[in-house]
Amino acid sequence: MAIKNLSIRIDEEMLDKLHIVADYEGRSANSQILILIRNCIEQYERSNGELFAAEKGEP
């Protein structure tokens, strides 16, 4: 699986708070974001069924 980059816009206060939470958990901000995204997807799938990522070249 390839690692992709994603840029987001986030206000300074929220970013500062993210860093506080990540530091408390002993993680980088990047790792904390990945955990939050993973948790969000797992929660969505529990409610709505498993998601399947399209293969490269498929719509």
Distance bins in CASP14 RR format, pairs under 12 A and 6 or more apart:
PFRMAT RR
TARGET T0000
AUTHOR 0000-0000-0000
RMODE 2
METHOD distances of the structure
MODEL  1
1 53 0 0 0 0 1 0 0 0 0 0 0
1 56 0 0 0 0 0 1 0 0 0 0 0
2 53 0 0 0 0 0 1 0 0 0 0 0
2 56 0 0 0 0 1 0 0 0 0 0 0
3 30 0 0 0 0 0 1 0 0 0 0 0
3 34 0 0 0 0 0 1 0 0 0 0 0
4 34 0 0 0 0 0 1 0 0 0 0 0
4 53 0 0 0 0 0 1 0 0 0 0 0
4 56 0 0 0 0 0 1 0 0 0 0 0
5 30 0 0 0 0 0 1 0 0 0 0 0
6 30 0 0 0 0 0 1 0 0 0 0 0
6 33 0 0 0 0 1 0 0 0 0 0 0
6 34 0 0 0 0 0 1 0 0 0 0 0
6 37 0 0 0 0 1 0 0 0 0 0 0
7 33 0 0 0 0 0 1 0 0 0 0 0
8 14 0 0 0 0 0 1 0 0 0 0 0
8 15 0 0 0 0 1 0 0 0 0 0 0
8 18 0 0 0 0 0 1 0 0 0 0 0
8 29 0 0 0 0 0 1 0 0 0 0 0
8 30 0 0 0 0 0 1 0 0 0 0 0
8 33 0 0 0 0 1 0 0 0 0 0 0
8 36 0 0 0 0 0 1 0 0 0 0 0
8 37 0 0 0 0 0 1 0 0 0 0 0
9 15 0 0 0 0 0 1 0 0 0 0 0
10 16 0 0 0 0 1 0 0 0 0 0 0
10 17 0 0 0 0 1 0 0 0 0 0 0
10 18 1 0 0 1 0 0 0 0 0 0 0
10 19 0 0 0 0 0 1 0 0 0 0 0
10 29 0 0 0 0 1 0 0 0 0 0 0
10 33 0 0 0 0 1 0 0 0 0 0 0
11 17 0 0 0 0 1 0 0 0 0 0 0
11 18 0 0 0 0 0 1 0 0 0 0 0
12 18 0 0 0 0 0 1 0 0 0 0 0
12 19 0 0 0 0 0 1 0 0 0 0 0
13 19 0 0 0 0 0 1 0 0 0 0 0
13 20 0 0 0 0 0 1 0 0 0 0 0
14 20 0 0 0 0 0 1 0 0 0 0 0
14 21 0 0 0 0 0 1 0 0 0 0 0
14 29 0 0 0 0 0 1 0 0 0 0 0
14 33 0 0 0 0 0 1 0 0 0 0 0
15 21 0 0 0 0 0 1 0 0 0 0 0
15 22 0 0 0 0 0 1 0 0 0 0 0
15 29 1 0 0 1 0 0 0 0 0 0 0
15 32 0 0 0 0 0 1 0 0 0 0 0
15 33 0 0 0 0 0 1 0 0 0 0 0
16 22 0 0 0 0 0 1 0 0 0 0 0
16 23 0 0 0 0 0 1 0 0 0 0 0
16 29 0 0 0 0 0 1 0 0 0 0 0
17 23 0 0 0 0 0 1 0 0 0 0 0
17 24 0 0 0 0 0 1 0 0 0 0 0
17 29 0 0 0 0 0 1 0 0 0 0 0
17 32 0 0 0 0 0 1 0 0 0 0 0
18 24 0 0 0 0 0 1 0 0 0 0 0
18 25 0 0 0 0 0 1 0 0 0 0 0
18 27 0 0 0 0 0 1 0 0 0 0 0
18 28 0 0 0 0 0 1 0 0 0 0 0
18 29 1 0 1 0 0 0 0 0 0 0 0
18 30 0 0 0 0 0 1 0 0 0 0 0
18 31 0 0 0 0 0 1 0 0 0 0 0
18 32 1 0 0 1 0 0 0 0 0 0 0
18 33 1 0 0 1 0 0 0 0 0 0 0
18 35 0 0 0 0 0 1 0 0 0 0 0
18 36 0 0 0 0 1 0 0 0 0 0 0
19 25 0 0 0 0 0 1 0 0 0 0 0
19 26 0 0 0 0 0 1 0 0 0 0 0
19 27 0 0 0 0 0 1 0 0 0 0 0
19 28 0 0 0 0 1 0 0 0 0 0 0
19 29 1 0 1 0 0 0 0 0 0 0 0
19 30 0 0 0 0 0 1 0 0 0 0 0
19 31 0 0 0 0 0 1 0 0 0 0 0
19 32 0 0 0 0 1 0 0 0 0 0 0
19 33 0 0 0 0 0 1 0 0 0 0 0
20 26 0 0 0 0 0 1 0 0 0 0 0
20 27 0 0 0 0 0 1 0 0 0 0 0
20 29 0 0 0 0 1 0 0 0 0 0 0
20 32 0 0 0 0 0 1 0 0 0 0 0
21 27 0 0 0 0 1 0 0 0 0 0 0
21 28 0 0 0 0 0 1 0 0 0 0 0
21 29 0 0 0 0 1 0 0 0 0 0 0
21 31 0 0 0 0 0 1 0 0 0 0 0
21 32 1 0 0 1 0 0 0 0 0 0 0
21 33 0 0 0 0 0 1 0 0 0 0 0
21 35 0 0 0 0 0 1 0 0 0 0 0
21 36 0 0 0 0 1 0 0 0 0 0 0
22 28 1 0 0 1 0 0 0 0 0 0 0
22 29 1 0 1 0 0 0 0 0 0 0 0
22 30 0 0 0 0 1 0 0 0 0 0 0
22 31 1 0 0 1 0 0 0 0 0 0 0
22 32 1 1 0 0 0 0 0 0 0 0 0
22 33 0 0 0 0 1 0 0 0 0 0 0
22 34 0 0 0 0 0 1 0 0 0 0 0
22 35 0 0 0 0 1 0 0 0 0 0 0
22 36 0 0 0 0 1 0 0 0 0 0 0
23 29 0 0 0 0 1 0 0 0 0 0 0
23 31 0 0 0 0 0 1 0 0 0 0 0
23 32 0 0 0 0 1 0 0 0 0 0 0
24 32 0 0 0 0 1 0 0 0 0 0 0
25 31 0 0 0 0 1 0 0 0 0 0 0
25 32 1 0 0 1 0 0 0 0 0 0 0
25 33 0 0 0 0 0 1 0 0 0 0 0
25 34 0 0 0 0 0 1 0 0 0 0 0
25 35 0 0 0 0 1 0 0 0 0 0 0
25 36 0 0 0 0 0 1 0 0 0 0 0
26 32 0 0 0 0 1 0 0 0 0 0 0
26 35 0 0 0 0 0 1 0 0 0 0 0
27 33 0 0 0 0 1 0 0 0 0 0 0
27 34 0 0 0 0 1 0 0 0 0 0 0
27 35 1 0 0 1 0 0 0 0 0 0 0
27 36 0 0 0 0 0 1 0 0 0 0 0
28 34 0 0 0 0 1 0 0 0 0 0 0
28 35 0 0 0 0 0 1 0 0 0 0 0
29 35 0 0 0 0 0 1 0 0 0 0 0
29 36 0 0 0 0 0 1 0 0 0 0 0
30 36 0 0 0 0 0 1 0 0 0 0 0
30 37 0 0 0 0 0 1 0 0 0 0 0
31 37 0 0 0 0 0 1 0 0 0 0 0
31 38 0 0 0 0 0 1 0 0 0 0 0
32 38 0 0 0 0 0 1 0 0 0 0 0
32 39 0 0 0 0 0 1 0 0 0 0 0
33 39 0 0 0 0 0 1 0 0 0 0 0
33 40 0 0 0 0 0 1 0 0 0 0 0
34 40 0 0 0 0 0 1 0 0 0 0 0
34 41 0 0 0 0 0 1 0 0 0 0 0
35 41 0 0 0 0 0 1 0 0 0 0 0
35 42 0 0 0 0 0 1 0 0 0 0 0
36 42 0 0 0 0 0 1 0 0 0 0 0
36 43 0 0 0 0 0 1 0 0 0 0 0
37 43 0 0 0 0 0 1 0 0 0 0 0
37 44 0 0 0 0 0 1 0 0 0 0 0
38 44 0 0 0 0 0 1 0 0 0 0 0
38 45 0 0 0 0 0 1 0 0 0 0 0
39 45 0 0 0 0 0 1 0 0 0 0 0
39 46 0 0 0 0 0 1 0 0 0 0 0
40 46 0 0 0 0 0 1 0 0 0 0 0
40 47 0 0 0 0 0 1 0 0 0 0 0
40 51 0 0 0 0 0 1 0 0 0 0 0
41 47 0 0 0 0 0 1 0 0 0 0 0
41 48 0 0 0 0 0 1 0 0 0 0 0
41 49 0 0 0 0 0 1 0 0 0 0 0
41 50 0 0 0 0 1 0 0 0 0 0 0
41 51 1 0 0 1 0 0 0 0 0 0 0
41 52 0 0 0 0 0 1 0 0 0 0 0
41 53 0 0 0 0 0 1 0 0 0 0 0
42 48 0 0 0 0 0 1 0 0 0 0 0
42 49 0 0 0 0 0 1 0 0 0 0 0
42 50 0 0 0 0 0 1 0 0 0 0 0
42 51 0 0 0 0 0 1 0 0 0 0 0
43 49 0 0 0 0 0 1 0 0 0 0 0
43 51 0 0 0 0 0 1 0 0 0 0 0
44 50 0 0 0 0 1 0 0 0 0 0 0
44 51 1 0 0 1 0 0 0 0 0 0 0
45 51 1 0 1 0 0 0 0 0 0 0 0
45 52 0 0 0 0 0 1 0 0 0 0 0
52 58 0 0 0 0 0 1 0 0 0 0 0
END
